[in-house]
Amino acid sequence: MQNDPELNGKYLGTITKDFVLVADTLKEASYQVRKRGFSDFPIFPISQTSIPLGQLLIGKNELATDFNYHMTYLDEFVQRQLVEDEEAFKKAYKNPDEFCCLFVVDQTFTNFLFVPYPEDE
């Protein structure tokens, strides 16, 4: 469950460009999910096509991004058997105040990616 170097080479520029536009919204959504007690492990599935995972938070046409951003939690990943070892996932999950947990869905692979939120200035 580490950041995949293949993913980084293929998508890092696109994800970074997009992330600048959506980071504040994702950070606030993550905070609200945790504050309201829905989950301590918010996950943002992203895809260039429509996916049946979580709720659509930001469509790629809304902010002219390359990806659609969905919102869900660890529970859905466990129920759908996308995460087999829940405890291992929780140990690998990075501080949600500092990192955004993206789940990148592509035609050839799927993978988790933890992206640091931009520093507040």
C-alpha positions in Angstrom: 0.0 0.0 0.0 2.8 2.4 -0.8 2.9 5.1 -3.4 3.6 3.3 -6.7 6.5 4.7 -8.7 4.8 3.7 -12.0 1.8 5.7 -11.0 4.0 8.6 -10.1 5.7 8.7 -13.4 2.5 8.3 -15.4 0.2 10.6 -13.5 2.0 12.7 -11.0 2.0 15.9 -13.1 -1.7 15.6 -13.9 -2.6 14.8 -10.3 -0.5 17.6 -8.9 -2.0 20.1 -11.4 -5.5 19.0 -10.5 -4.8 18.8 -6.8 -3.9 22.5 -6.5 -7.5 23.2 -7.7 -9.3 20.7 -5.4 -7.0 20.5 -2.3 -9.0 22.9 -0.2 -12.3 21.2 -0.9 -10.9 17.8 -0.2 -9.2 18.9 3.0 -12.5 20.4 4.2 -14.5 17.3 3.2 -12.0 15.1 5.1 -12.2 17.3 8.2 -16.0 17.3 8.1 -16.2 13.5 7.7 -13.9 13.0 10.7 -15.5 15.8 12.8 -19.0 14.4 12.3 -17.8 10.8 13.2 -18.5 9.2 9.8 -15.0 7.8 9.6 -11.4 8.4 10.7 -10.3 7.2 7.3 -11.7 9.3 4.4 -10.7 8.2 0.9 -11.1 10.1 -2.3 -11.4 7.8 -5.3 -10.4 9.6 -8.5 -10.9 8.6 -12.1 -11.1 10.1 -15.6 -14.3 8.1 -16.2 -17.4 7.5 -14.1 -17.0 5.0 -11.3 -19.5 3.4 -8.9 -17.4 4.2 -5.8 -18.4 6.7 -3.1 -20.3 9.9 -3.9 -19.2 12.3 -6.6 -17.7 15.4 -4.9 -16.1 17.3 -7.8 -16.8 16.4 -11.4 -14.0 17.1 -13.8 -16.2 19.6 -15.8 -16.8 21.6 -12.6 -13.3 22.9 -12.2 -11.8 21.8 -15.5 -9.8 19.0 -13.9 -8.6 15.8 -15.5 -10.2 13.6 -12.9 -13.6 13.2 -11.1 -13.2 13.3 -7.3 -15.4 11.0 -5.2 -15.7 10.8 -1.5 -15.9 7.6 0.6 -14.5 5.9 3.6 -12.5 2.9 4.6 -15.7 1.0 5.5 -16.9 0.9 1.8 -13.4 -0.4 0.7 -13.7 -3.2 3.3 -17.3 -4.0 2.4 -16.4 -4.2 -1.3 -13.2 -6.2 -0.5 -11.0 -3.6 -2.0 -9.0 -3.6 1.2 -8.4 -7.0 2.7 -6.4 -6.2 5.7 -8.2 -3.3 7.5 -5.6 -3.0 10.3 -2.7 -2.9 7.9 -4.5 -0.1 6.0 -5.1 1.9 9.2 -1.4 1.6 10.0 -0.3 2.8 6.6 -2.9 5.6 6.4 -1.2 9.0 6.8 -2.3 11.9 9.0 -5.5 13.2 7.3 -4.8 16.7 8.4 -1.6 16.7 6.4 -2.2 14.1 3.6 -5.1 13.4 1.2 -5.7 9.7 0.6 -6.5 9.4 -3.1 -7.5 6.1 -4.7 -6.5 6.3 -8.4 -8.7 4.3 -10.7 -7.3 3.8 -14.2 -8.0 1.2 -17.0 -4.8 -0.7 -16.3 -4.4 -0.3 -12.5 -5.8 1.0 -9.2 -3.7 2.3 -6.4 -3.7 4.4 -3.2 -1.7 7.6 -3.3 -1.1 9.9 -0.3 -0.6 13.5 -1.4 0.4 16.2 1.0 -2.0 19.2 1.2 -0.4 22.5 0.3 1.0 24.5 3.2 -1.2 27.2 4.5 0.4 30.6 3.9 
